[in-house]
Amino acid sequence: MGERQIVSVANLTRLDGEEFLALAPKIPVRTTVETYPLEQANEALARLRQGRVTGAAVLLTGHSGAR
């Protein structure tokens, strides 16, 4: 069915995190997020499967979002 699994791995220490957060503003990191209201979760999953999502797909609860 093309299902995906979300896995989080954090193999860093608190010091690693502090060093990264100090470095992050110096690097031009650009994030891209596509938001979907929870009611459009199936559409978001379909777009992910099709490789049509740029960046991260985020489901919003409690209110509608814009892409």
C-alpha positions as CSV (number, residue, x, y, z in Angstrom):
1,M,0.0,0.0,0.0
2,G,3.0,2.3,0.0
3,E,2.6,3.1,3.7
4,R,5.3,5.0,5.5
5,Q,6.6,5.0,9.0
6,I,7.8,7.9,11.0
7,V,10.9,7.2,13.1
8,S,12.7,9.6,15.3
9,V,16.4,9.1,16.2
10,A,18.2,11.4,18.5
11,N,21.8,10.3,19.2
12,L,23.1,13.5,20.5
13,T,24.0,14.9,23.9
14,R,22.7,18.1,25.4
15,L,26.1,19.7,24.5
16,D,25.7,18.6,20.9
17,G,22.3,20.3,20.8
18,E,23.6,23.5,22.4
19,E,26.5,23.6,19.9
20,F,24.2,23.0,17.0
21,L,21.8,25.8,18.1
22,A,24.7,28.2,18.4
23,L,25.8,27.3,14.9
24,A,22.4,27.2,13.2
25,P,21.9,31.0,12.8
26,K,25.2,31.2,10.9
27,I,24.1,28.7,8.3
28,P,21.4,29.8,5.8
29,V,19.0,26.9,6.5
30,R,15.8,27.3,4.5
31,T,12.8,25.2,5.5
32,T,9.8,24.4,3.3
33,V,6.5,23.2,4.8
34,E,3.2,22.3,3.2
35,T,0.3,22.4,5.6
36,Y,-3.0,20.5,5.3
37,P,-6.1,20.5,7.5
38,L,-6.5,17.2,9.2
39,E,-9.5,16.5,7.0
40,Q,-7.1,16.5,4.0
41,A,-4.7,13.9,5.5
42,N,-5.4,11.4,2.7
43,E,-4.5,14.1,0.1
44,A,-1.3,14.8,1.9
45,L,-0.4,11.1,2.0
46,A,-1.2,10.8,-1.7
47,R,1.1,13.7,-2.5
48,L,3.8,12.2,-0.3
49,R,3.6,8.9,-2.1
50,Q,3.7,10.7,-5.5
51,G,6.8,12.7,-4.5
52,R,4.8,15.9,-4.9
53,V,5.6,17.4,-1.5
54,T,8.4,19.9,-1.2
55,G,9.9,19.8,2.3
56,A,7.6,18.6,5.1
57,A,3.9,17.9,5.0
58,V,2.2,19.0,8.3
59,L,-1.3,18.2,9.4
60,L,-3.1,20.9,11.2
61,T,-5.7,20.2,13.9
62,G,-8.4,22.5,15.1
63,H,-8.3,24.9,12.2
64,S,-7.7,24.8,8.4
65,G,-4.4,25.6,6.9
66,A,-3.1,26.8,3.6
67,R,-0.5,25.2,1.3
